């Protein structure tokens, strides 16, 4: 983690030297030397990264370097802030006469830089005494002990295996197939630490059918610190079963000789080799040289936490991913451990124990390892009082690294292994997830923008042709593939991530590591305090860089001074927010600020303009927000996210912000979004914008300003005049990066959409949202929706008032996965979904179609539908028979509406049908 912290400081200094060198005067050389010293420290830290957990002296050195990197970042940010307050970085030469750039102020900065540099040099002189390339005696023994504890053996099968029957069949199916004769067929079991990968592998390895199918077997434990010679040696011994004399000869062989001997031993056999707990593809690249093609049907079985390792080892085989246990499966496994033998005493108190037990099991989040540890612990507790004590300290108990000679001991230690194995650039991204409350559904888009705002994604990557957002998405995918983050919901494509979440035990790990690194602090209501009281948070200067406040449904009063604070985030029930925050100057280094207010009218203080380093600003108000002109001083702002019932902003304020990338301004003053009037004169700044919602169309067409949005991916437009639509659509054809288009007619002006023909040429679009009436030509032979581009994956129609059945056109869209027909989008009385229509449709919402009376769904329509959401179809006579007969596994979401008795009866019929399917 320290490598990342030093990297952030180096990047800040590099940016200063590149962009603001003219202001540094005589201290430029000192700043350069500080950068060089930090880079030397960075190289040392990369070597030390995997060893600091095992060497106290080394860990102390690393912590000192980390704190000095924080100090360096503070000095640089202070310098930038003062220069900004003297007129900005891009002023003309006469600004050199400002008071800040006089020698006294530069001298002060130079002295601070020298102090940090001297401390780093002192640390550097002591480093040769600590041989980073080797392991200290103590660390070596600890490492060996951990290896022994985690080592697995094929003959030791797990008792009380729960819910592995289906997965066992999947693994057996891949192992037993005698597919095409190819080299190195790899079957992989993938999952987070403690989820049961090794348990499943053992079950399969010892299966009778497997024993009959293969000629020879070997089980090798790989681990994080793979020792290739030992692995090849162990496999050879198991395959050959040598005599004492042969074994002595094998012991004397070199690594290359062992590889050749194992290769020849397996050449004429159908073999199964298990490589348990393999971490890196590089280890497999080396080991595979020892494994020949063998007889047809030979297999290698992996268990790994990293999906990328599995995919690279054998792209032809899909990895088998283990899911977390359900509540019932968790309780079954827990019961086996907590009530061994199901003795009479446990039977007598079963109800009392079960209530406590089930509540604690939920805290394990379906992770078998945690459940087994908890069950084993509670098996030693014989009274409800003892169980209640465990319940109060559940996470502390789960994280204790005790019972060292028990294979399921040290849950936290096993999870820490996954964290320690992360490359340095992923560690801050992972620890950042600790800010979210337990079981929080995390928006991917928001998370990525926060990572960028925090500086976790280097802007230098963009010079190599990748957007920071794309890099951040790759980082998230890597965390998911390492089984440290779980996918919550998939996006409209069915492939990408929409939301994610983190297992509670991993979140505990994040919080513990983050607090240790002064990276993040969680503030929440102390246990035993009256939940009705307001949460008074008094901040004081400290090394903590980020604060997340979990107020537990209470008002928050934030006071004090925290000059080093970089991020302030609040998580609470929005209906109870009454945030008091002191002057912005007390938080001068803030990069991230998310605030919600209950005010009828919120005049945002002009002091917000003093937060020069602010990169992410999220404001939400249940009344009107009035932004000050000083918002235009936030030169570092990347993301502006405002949602309010009314919004006032100076028209040209935003487009002074040259780093702005994502703008979301949702003004819902009259029950619908009215859009914001903007002055788009600064064309050079517009090229950085990737998201803009919602802007008035007249601002976009003026001087063809829309053409300056060359990197726009998501655009929301509010339309007042029908005549502007064709003009804007023709311009949008030229924006080849545009993927999502949201167009809404301003309701009070009563316009209609004219001819949408130009939209059909927007082949790059995949998401389309249309709100407002579409003008139809009653004499045309073409359907009014013929303009919808063929590549559309997600389509929403709202208030379009289409008179002809839209299904006839929409069901032919080859990529459509999500369709939402909302309030009066169709005003006809009958819908027909043809056989073989909507071949890719996954999700369907039909709401507020008050004229709809009949809906016919032919057999074979919507074969992949999984989610169906119906509401307020008050005149629909009968639920579609085609859905009753369909074989797809849909999930229904149908509100119970007492005013729609006829439909409700049919909805219940569908629910029963789905339940029995």
N, C-alpha and C positions, 0 to 999 in steps of 0.2 A: 504493500500500500504506500510505503514511504517513497518508492520509486515514482509513483504517480504524482505525489505531492511535490516532489522536487521538479518533476517534469512540468507541472503547472507553473512553478516559479520561473523556470528557465524560459518557458514560452512567454510569460509576461515581460520578462527582461528583453527577450528577443524582439517582441513587438515594440517595446519602448525604443530600442536601438534602431529599429528600422524606420518607424513612423515619427518618432519624436526626438531624434538625435539632436536636432537643431536647438532644443531647449536645454540639453544636458551640459553644454559649455565645458568647463574644466573637469567635470566629474565623469565624463564619458568613459575615460580609461578605467576608473574605479569600477564602474558598472560592468564594463567588459570583463574585468578580472573576476568579479563576483560570478558572472555567468560561467566563465571557464572553470572556476572552482566548483560550482554546483554541478557542472557536467562531469567533472571528475568524481564527485560524490555519487552522481547518478550511476556511473559505471560500477562503483563499489557496491551500491545498494542492489543492483541487479544480481550480483554474485551472492550477496548476503540474504536476498529475499527468502530463499528456501531454508535458511539455517537459523534465522533469528528466533524461531519458536523454541530452539533447543539450546541456546547459548545466552545466558543472562548478560554477560559482559557485552556481547555483540548487540543484543537488543537495546541496551542503554545507549550505545553509540548511535544506533540507528534513530532512536527517539530524539536525541539531541540534534541530529541532522535534520530531521523532520521539522522540529520547532524552529530551527534557523531558516529553513525554507519558507515557513509561514511568516517569519519576521521579514524576510526579503520581499515577499509578496506584499506585505503591509507597507513597507517603505515605498515600493514602486507605485502601489495604488494611491498612496498619499500624494506622491509627486504628481501623478496624472490628475488627481482631483484638484489640486491647487492650480495647476496650469489651466485646467478647464475653467475654473472660476475667474481666471484672469483674462478670459476672452477666447479660449478654445485653442486647439492644436493647429488649426489651419489658417491662422491669422497671418497678416503681413508682417514684414520685418520690424516695423516700429513697435510691435508688441514686446520686443525684447526689453524695452524700457520699463516693463511692468515691474512692480515691486518684488514679485516672486522670483523673477529671473535675475535679480541682483545677486552678487557674490555671496551675501550672508545666507540666503536661503539654499543656494547650491552647496555652500560649505556644510550646512547642517545635514543635507542629504548625503554628501560625500562622507561625513563622519559616521553616519549610521551604516552606510554600505561597508566602510572599512572595518567597523566593529564586527559585523556579521562575517566578513571575509576572514578576519583574524581568528575568530572562533572556529570557522571551518578548517582553516589551516592547522590549528592546534589538534583538531580531531584527525585530520589527514596524517599528521606526523605519528600519531599513535596507532594507525591502522596496520603497518607492517607486522606489529606484534601479534595480530590476530589473523591467522592464516585462513582466509576465506575459502580457498580452493579445497581445503581438507576439512574434516569434521573434528571438533574438539572431542576429547575422550568421553566427556559426559554426554555430549549430544549423540555420539556414535552409539553408546549403550542404550540411550533412550530410543533412538531410531530403530535399533535392532529389536528392542522389546516391543515397540509398536508393530513392527513387521510380524513378529511371532504371534501377537494377539490377533492380527487381522488375517494371518495365513489360513487358508482353507484346505480341507482334505476331502477327497471325493468319497471316502467311506463313511464320513460323519454326516449322516442325513439328519435333517431337522425334524423334530417332533411337532405335532400340532400345526401342520401346514394348512393354511386356510386359503380358499379361493384361487387355487392354482390349476384346477382341472382344465379350464378352457385354454389357459396359456400353455399348459403342458401339451395339449393336443396340437397347438400351433407350432411349438418347437419341434415336436416329434414329426409333424408333417414335413417340415423343412429338412430335418435330419435324414429321414428315411427315403426321400425321393432319390431315385437314380436318374438324375437329370443328365443333360448333355455332358460329355466328357470334357471338362475344363479344369484348369489349374486353380487350386486354392478356392474351394467353395466354402464361404464363411457364413455361418448362421450367428446372428448377434442378438443378445438380450440386453436391452438398454433401460436405464432408470436411475433415479437419484440414489445417493447413498442410503442404505438401510431399507430399501423398498422390497428386497427379496430376490435380487438377480441370482445370487449364488445359490440360494435355496432352490430356486427353480432349476438351475443348471444341474445341481446334485440329483434332484428328483428325476430328471431326464436321463442323466448319465447312468443311474442305477436301474433304469427301467428295463424290464425283462425283454421287451421287443428290441431295445437298443443293443442289449448284450448279445442277442441272436443275430442282429443285422451286421455288426462290425467284427472284423477279425482281431483288432487290437485297440487298446484304449490307453490314454494317458491324461492326467490332470496336472496342470501347472499353474501355480499362483504367481502372477506377474507383479502387481502393485505399482505404486507411483515411482518407486526407484527400481526400475527393471534391471536385473543383472543377467544379461543374455547367456553367458556361459553356464550359470547355474540352472537357468530354465532348460536349455538344451540338454545339459547333463541329466537333470531329473527326468525329462521325458524319455531319454535314451534308456535309462535304468529301468523305467516302467515298461517300456516296449520290449526290451531284450530279456529282462529278468536274469541278469548274468550271475555266473558262479562267483565265488570269492576271488578266484584268480583273474577272471575277466573284469571284475569290478576294479581291481587294483590297476589293471592296464588302462581302463577307461579314465581313472583318476589322473593319469599322467598325460592324457591327450591335450593338445592345444585346442583353442576355441574353434579354429578352422577344421581340425581333425574331427572334433565332436560333431560339427555340422554335417560333414561328409558321411560319418558313420551312421548318424540318425537318418539322413537322407536315404542311404542304401537299405537301412533296416525297414523303412516304410514303403519302399518302392513297389513291392509286389503284394501289398496288403491293402484291404479296405479299412482305413483307420478313422478313429474319432479322437481328436485332441482338443481338450478344453483349456483355453487360456483365460483364467479367471482374473477379473479386475485389471484389464489392460487400459492404460490411460492415454498413450500417445501413439499416433500412426507411425512415428519413427521406430518405435520398438517392434511393431509388426513388420515393417520393411526389412529390418535386420533378421528377425526370427524366421520369416517365411522362406528364407534360403535353405532352411533345414527340412522343409516339408515338400516332398515330391507330389506329382499328380496322384500317385497311388492307383489302386484299382478303382473302377468306376463306383461312385457313391461315397468316396472318402470326404470327410468334413472336418472343418475347424469350428469349434463353438466358442464365441466370445461372450464375456460379460463385461460391460463398460458403462461408465457414467456419461460418456461423450458420444453422442449420436454421430458426429462427424467422423470419428474413428471407425465406427461400424460401416458407414456409407462409403468411405474411401477404401476400406479393406475389401469390400465386395459390392460394387455398385449394382450388381444383378439381383441381390437379395435385399428385401426390405427388412430393416431392423424390427425386432419384436419389442415393443415398448410396454413396460409394466405399469398398470394404473395403480393409484392409491386404493386402499380398501374402502368399501362402503361402511356405513355405520354398523350394519348388522354383522358384516365380516369382521370389523374391528372388535366388536363386542365378543364375538365367538373366539377370536384369537386371544383376547385379553382374559376371558374366562378360563381358558385352558391353562394359562400361566398363573393367574391370581388365585384360582381354586383348584390346585393340583389334587387329583384323585376325587374331587367333588365330595369332600368329607362332610360328615353330619353337621359339624359346627357351621360350615359355610352355608349349608342348606337352611339352617335355622334362621340365620340373619340375612338371607339372600335378598329380600326386598330392600332392606336398608343399605346393604352393600351395593346392590345393583344401581340404586339411584345415585350414590356417590361415584361408583365406578364408571357409569355411562357418561357422567359429566366430565370426569377426568379423561376418559378415552377420547372424547371429542377434541381435547387439547392436542392429542397426538396427530390429528389431521389425516388419519388413514395410513400413516407410515408404520409398517410392521415392526421395524427395529425399535421405534419409540414405544410402541404398544407392548412389545415383549419386555422391554426394560421396566416399564411401569408395572406390568403384571407381576414380574419377578420381585419387584420391590414390595408390592402390596401383599404378596403371598406370605411375607414375613410379619405382616401387621394383622393382629387378631381381633381388634376392637374397632367399632365405628369411630371412636375418638381419634385413634391413630390414622385411620383413613382420612378423616377431616383435616388432620394436620398435614398430610401429604397433599390434599387438595389445595390447601392454602399456599403451598409452596411448589405447585406442580412443575413449573418450568425449571426451578432450581434443582429439583430432584432429577428431572429428565436430563439435565445438563451435567450432572456429576459423573466424573470419569472414575467410577469405582468398579468393584467386582472385576478386577483386571484379568482374572483367569476365566472369566465367563465370556463366551464368544459374542454376546450382545452388550457387553459393557461399553462405557464411554461413548454414548450416542453423540455427544457434542464433538468429541475428538474425531469421530469418523466424518461428521459433516465439515469440520474444520479442514480436513484433508482436501475436500473439494474446493474450499475457498483458497487455501494456500496454493493450489495448483493453477489458479487463474493467472493469466498474463497480467502484468501490472496495469495495463490500460483498462482492464475489465473490473478491477477491484473497486474503484470508486463508483462505477456504475452499479455494481452489485450492492455495495454498502448503502447506497442512496435509497434502495428499496426499503430499508429499515424505517424510513420516515413515515411510511403508510401504516395506518392501524391494522390490526389483525384482520384477516379475511377481506381485505380491501380489494375491490375490483379496480385495477390500475389501467387507465387509458393509455394505449401505446403512443398515440400522438402527443398527449400531454407529457408523458415520460420522456420521450425523445427530445421535445423542445426544452424541457427542464435540464436534461443532460447537457444539451448544447449551451444553455444559458450558464450553467455551472462551470463550463470550460472543460468538461470531460472529453469532448470531441474536438480535436485540434483543427483549427481553420486551415492549417497548412495542407491538410488533405485535399482541400478544394483546388489547390494549385495543381493537383495531379488528376483533376477531372472528375472527382466524386463530390457530390453535395454532402454536407455534414449530416443531413437527415438520412441519407442512404447508408452512411457509415454507422450511424447510431442504430439503424434498423439491423444491420449486420451484427453489431455488438449484442443486441437483444436476442437475436437468433442463436448466437453462440452461447449465451447464458441458458437459453431454453435447451439447446442441444446437450449442454453439460448437466441438464436436469436440476439446475439451481433455481429456475423460474418455470412456472407452469403456465400453459396457455389457458386463458379464461374463455374467451370467445374468438372464433375466427371471423375475419372480415367478410365483405360481400363476395369475395372471390372464392371463399371456402378454403383458401390456402394461407393467406396472410394472417397476421395477428391483429385483432381488434382490442382485446384486453388481456391482461396477464395478472397473475397473482403469485404470491410467494408462500411456501409452506411455513406454518407458525414457528417451527423449530429453526428453520433457516432464517426467519425474520429475527428471532432471538439472537442468533449468531451475528446477523448484521448489526443489530443495536449494540451488542457487547463490543464488537470489533470497532464500530464507528465511534463509540464513546472513548474507547482506549486510545484511538488515534486523534482525538479532539476534532473529529470529522462531523459528528452529529450528536445532538442532545434531544431527547424526547421529554417534554414537560406535560404531565397529566395530573389529575386530581389525586392527592395522597389517599391511601387506604384509610377508611374511617372518617374522612372529612364529609361534612354534610353536602350531598350533591346539589342541594338547592342554592348554596352559596355561590357567588361569582368566583371565578378563578383569577386571583391576583398574581400576575407574573411580573416579578421585579428582576430585570436583567442587570447584570453587572459585567464589567469588562473581563473577558476570559479568552482562552485559546479556542473554545468551541466555535466552529465556523458556520454551523447551521443549527437552527432550532425548529422543531416541529411541535406544535401545541395540540394535544388531544384533550379537548376540554370536557368531553363526556356530557354533552347537552347542557352546558352552562355558559353564562356570559363571561367574557374574557376581558380583563383589565390589564393592559400591558404598559409597564412603566420602566423607567431606568435608562441606562446608557450602555450600549454594547458596540463599541466602535469597530470591533473585528468581525462582526456578524456579516456573513455573506448571503444567507437565505433565511427567510421567515415564512413558514407555512402553517396554516391552521386547518385542522380537520374537526368538523363538528356539525351538528344539526343546524342547517342554514336558517331555520325559523327562529333560532334562539341567539343569533349572533348580535352582540352589542359590543363591538370592539373599540377600546380606547387605546390609541397609540400616541406616544409622545412625539416630539419634534423629529423630523426626518434626519436632522443633523446628528442625532444620536446613533444613527444607523448608516453612516456615510458610505460604507463599503458594500451595501446590499446589492446583490445581483438578481435575487429572486424575491418577489413579494406577491403573495396571494391573500387578498382581503375581501371580506363580504360585509355589507352593512344593511341594516334594516331601515335606514332613514327614508323619509318621504322625499327628501331632496338632499343629495349629498354633494356639497361643494368640496371637491378634492383640493387640499391645501396646495398653494403654489410652491410650497417648500419641496414638493415631490421632485421638482426640477433640479434640486441639489443632489439627487441620487444619481450622479453621473455614471456610476458603474452598473446601474440597473439594466438587466438584459431580458428579464421576464416580468411582466406586470399583469396580474390578473385581478380585476375588480368586478364585483357583482353587487348589485343593489336592487332592492325591491321597490325602489322609487326612481327618481331621476338622478342621473350623474351629470355633474357639470365639471368638465375638465379644464384646468387652467391653461393659459397660453404657454406656461413654463414646461408643459409636457414636451415641447419641441426642443428642450435642452437635454433630453435623455438620449445622447448620441450613441450610446452602446446598446440601445434596446433592440432585441431580436424579435420578441413576441409580445403583442398587446392583445389581451383577451378581455373584453368588456361585455357584460350582459346586464341590461337595465330596462326599466320601464320609462324610457325617455333618456336622451343623450344629447348634450350640447358640447361641441368641440370646435375650436378655431379651425376654419377650413384648410389652411395650409400648414398647420402645426406639425402633422405627422410626417410630411414629406421633406422635413429637414433632417430626418433620422436615417442616415445612410446605411445602417446595418439592419434595418427593419426587414423581417422575412415573413412573419405570420401576423396578420391583422384580422381579428374577429370582433366586429362591432355589431352586437345584436340589440337594436333599439326597438323594444316591444311596447311602445307607448300606448297604442290604441288596440292592443290585442293582436297586432300583426307587425311584422318587421317593416319599418319605414325606410331603412337605409340611411346612410350618412352622406351629406354633401361634402365633397373634398375638392381641393385645388391640386391637380396633378401636373403642376408646372415643372417640377424637378424630375425630368425624364430619366436621368442617369441613376437615380435612386430606385425607380420602379423596376429595374431589371433584377433586383435582388428579391423582390416579393414572390413568395411561393403560394401563400394563402391570403385571400382577401374576401371577407364576408362582413357586412353587406354594403355595397356602394351604389349610389344612384347612377343610372345608365347615362344620364346627360353628362356626367363628369368623365365617363369613359370615352364617349364619342367626340367630345370636344377636342379638336386638333388630332383626332385619332390617337388619343392618349393610351388606349387599350393596347396598341401595338408595342408599347414600351414594356409591357409585362412579359418579357421574353422567357422568364423562368416560372411563370404562374402554373400551378398544378391544380389549385382549387379556387373557383371564383363564384361569388354570390352577388347577383345583380338585382336591384329593385327598379322596376320599370313603371314610369308614369305615363308615357305616351307610346301608343302602338306603333307609330311611324318610326321609332328608333330601333325596333327589334331587328328588322332585316339588316340595317346598317351594322349593328353590333355582331350579328351572326356571321356576316361576311368577313369581319375582322377576326373573329374567333377561329376561323379556319386556318389562319396563319400562326396561331399559337400552338405549336406542335407538342409542347410539354403538358398542355391542359388535359387533365384526366377527369375532373369533376366540375360540373356546371349546375348551378342552382339559380333559377330565374323565377322571380315572383312579381306579379302585377300588383301595383299599389291599389288597394281596394277602394279607397275613397275617390279615385279618379275614374273608376269603371272602364278601363281600357280592355281590349281583347287582343290575343295574339293573332297577328296576320299570318301570311304564308310562312311556313317554317322550312321551306325547301333548302335554304343554305345549310341548315343544321345537319342534313343528311351527309354533307361533305366533311363533317367533323369526325373523321374516322378514328382519331386518337381518344375520343371520349369513352369512358367506361361507366361513369355515374351521371345520371341526369335527373334533376328535380325540377318539376314545372308546377307552378301554382298560378291559377287564373284561367279565365275562359278562353278557349281556342276558337277562333272564327272558322266556321265551316261553310263550304260552298255546296248548297243542296243539289247543284247540277253536276258536280264532279263525280267521275266514276272511281276516283281514288279515295281511299280512307284518309281522313285528316291526320292520322298518326303514321302515315307512310314515311314521314321525315325522320323517324327515330333511327339513329345510326345503328348499323348491324353489330357493332362491337359493344353495345351497351350491356353491362352486367347487372346493374342495379337501376331500376326505374321507379320514380314516384310521380304520380299524377294527383293533383289536389285542386278541386274546384274547376277543372277543365271543361266540364259540362258537355262532354262528347255525347252525341246522339246515337251514333252507330256503334254496334258492338265492337269494343276495342280488342277483344280476344283474337279476332280473326287476323289481325296484324301482329299483335304482340307475341302470340304463340309461335310465330315463325322466326323470332329473333334467336339466333343459334347459340348465343352466349348468356342469355338472360338467366340469372340465378335468383334475383330478388325483385319482386313486383309488389308495389303498394298502391292500391286504388283507394284514395281517401275522399272525404266529403264532396259529394256531387261531382266526382271526376267523370262519372257516366250517368246520364239521365234517362237511358232507355229502360225497358222492362225485362229484357232477357239477355242472358250471357250464355255463350256456347263455347266450350273448350273441346276442340276436336281430338280424335285419336291421334297419337304421336305428336301432339302439340306440347309446347313447353318442355322439351326434352331435358333441359338442364335446370329447370326451376327447382330451387331448394326452399324458398320462403315466399309465402303469399299472405298479404294483408288486404282485406276488403272491409272498408268501414264507411258508414254513413251514406250508403247508396239507397236513398229513401224510396226511389221509384222501382227498384229491382223486385220483380215478382217471381221470376223463373231462372234457374241456373242449371244448365245441362252440361255434364262432364262425361264425355265418351270414354269407353274403356281404353286404356293405354295412354291417356293424357297424364301429364305431370308425373312421370314414373319415379322421379327422385325427390318429390316433395317431402320435406321433413318438418316444416313449421307452418302452421295454419292459424291465422288470427282473424276472427270475424267479430264485428260489433255493429249494432244499430242498423240491421237490415230488416226493418220492421214489417215490410210488405212481402218478404220472401215467403212463398207458400210452403216450400218443402226443401229440406236440405238436399244438396246434390247427391243423387244415388251413386254416381260414379266414384265419389269419395268413400262411400260405404264399402264398395267392392274392391277398392284399390288395395294393392299388396304393400305399398310403401309404408314405412314406419314414421308416420307423422306425429308431431307433438302439437296438440291443439291448445290454443289460448282463447277461450270464448267467455267473455264476461256474462254473468247472470243478470239479465235485465228483466225485471218484473213486467215491464210494459210490452215485452215481446214474447208472450206466452207460447205462441205457435212455434216460433223459431227456437225458443228455449227447449221445447220438447224434442225437436230434431237434434239440437246440439247435444242434449243428454244422450240421445241415441248414438251419436258419433263417438262421444266419450266412452260409452260402453263398448262400442265396436273396437275402438283403439286399445282399450284395456284388455280385451279378450284376444286380440290378435297375436 
